[in-house]
């Protein structure tokens, strides 16, 4: 089997994923410069930092801070990127994420869940990453299966209301320009 075959042995699969990650990381000039200056492959640096990050969370060394940073930093970056893009699909994805994240945070603080579950921050970290990744659609799944059934009755006419608000906002901004 060839080394690029994702259906090969474990070693071939790992090499395939490392190769794909290396291609993705090559887009970042600072990682390429770091690799040239240190002769350490950027893939190993990123994987090592990721492993250290997870290790710290697993053993609850600044677990709350690290998990909340992961739940905020990357989604905030992509939310800002979505606001500056012309498409609406990414806006919906990130608005859904923030609604679910906020709801989860309020419920979590009310329950004080960290004292009830061992390895709480490890599970929360995996959950937050699952929700934030557009590839998994976790926030959409949580919203549609949990929040939408609970809150839909309060927003039955939400489409016409939101369309009216957008229309009013568009009229107001066009008058000022």
N, C-alpha and C positions, 0 to 999 in steps of 0.2 A: 504494500500500500504506500501511497505517496505521503509525505509529511504534511501536505496541505489538506488531507482528507479528514474532515471532522468526524467521520464514522469509523476511524481506525482505532488503534490501541489507546490506552490512557495517555501514554507519552506523546503520541501523535496528536491527540486532541488538545493536550496542554500546549504543545508547540504551536498548534493552529491558533489557539486563543491568545497566546503570547504574541504571535505575529500580528494578529488583528489589533491587539492593544497597542503594540509598537507603532503600527500605521496611524492609529488614532492619536497617539501621543506626539507623533512627529509634527502635528499641526501647530504645536506650541514651541515657539522659538527658544524660550528660556529653558525648556527641558532639553532641547537639542544642544544648546550651548553648555548646559550643565554636563551632559553626556560627553561632549568633546573635551571639556576641561578636566573631568575626573576619570574618564574611561570606564565609568560605571554605567551599564545600560539603563536608560530611563525607565524601562519596564520594571526592572528590579527595584529602582528607587521608589517608584509609585506603589508597587506592590508591598514593599517593605514599610513605607509610611502608612499604607492602608492597614497592614497587619498590626503595626504598633498602635494605631488609632483604635482598632477593634480590641486589642489586648487591654488597653487602658479602660475601655468601656466594660469589657468582660469582667475585669477585676475591680470595677467601680472606682477607678482612680480618676476623679473628676468626671465621672460618668454622666451626671446630669448636664454639666456644661457641654461636654463633647456631643451628646445626643441632641441637645437643643441647638447647638451650632450646626450640626448636620441637617437638622430639620428646618433651619432658617437660611443658612448662607447660600447654598446652591439653589434652592427654590426661589429665594429673593432675587438672585442673579437672573434666573430664567424668567421670572415674573417681569422684571424690568425689561428684559429683551422682548418679551411678548407685548408689553405696552408700546414699545417703539416699532413693532412690526405692523404690517397692514392687515394680516390675517386675524380671524376671530377664534379659530380653533384652539390656538395656544392660550388665548385669554381665558377661555372656558376651562381648559385643563388646569391652569394655575389658580383661577378663582375657586374652582372646586377643591383644589388642594388646600388652599388657605382656610376655607370654610370647615373642612374636615379636620384640619390641624388645630384650628381654634377650638372646635367642639371637643376634640380629644383632649386638648390641654386643660380646658375647664373641667371636664369630667375627671381627668387624672388628678387635678389639684383638689377637687372635692373628695375624692376617695382616698387620697394620700396613698396611692397604689404601691409606691416603692417599698413600703414596709410590709406589704402583704405577700409579695411575690419574690422568690429568690431569682437572681439574675434579671431583674426587672429591666434595667437599662439595656441589656443585651437584646431582649425581646423588643423593647421599644425602638431601639436603633434599627433592627431589621424591619420592623413595621413602618417606620418613618421612611426608610429608603425605598421600601416596596411602594408606599403611597406616592413618593415624589417622582419615581422614575416613570417617564411617559410610556416606556415600553411595557410596563406591567399594568398601568392603568389602575393602580390600587386605590387612589383617591376617588376615582369614578365608581369603583366597585363598592367602597364603603358608603359613599353618598347615596347611590341608587338602592342599596340593600338595607341601609340603616336610617339615614337622615331623611331621605325623600319620603318614605312611607310615614314617618312621624310628623314631618312638617308640611307636607303637601297641602293638607286641608287649609292651612293658613295662607297659602299662596295660590289658590285656585285660578285667579285671574292674573297671574304674575306676568304672562306674556304681554297682555294688553297694557298693563301698568308699566312694565319696563319699556315697551315700545313708546308709550306716551311720554315717559321721562326722557328717553333718548331724543324724541322729536322736540320736546321743549328745550332740551340742552342744545340741540343743533340750531334751533331758531335763535336762542339767546346768543350763541357764539357767532352766528352769521350777522346779527344786528350790530355786534361790537366791532366787527371787522370792516 
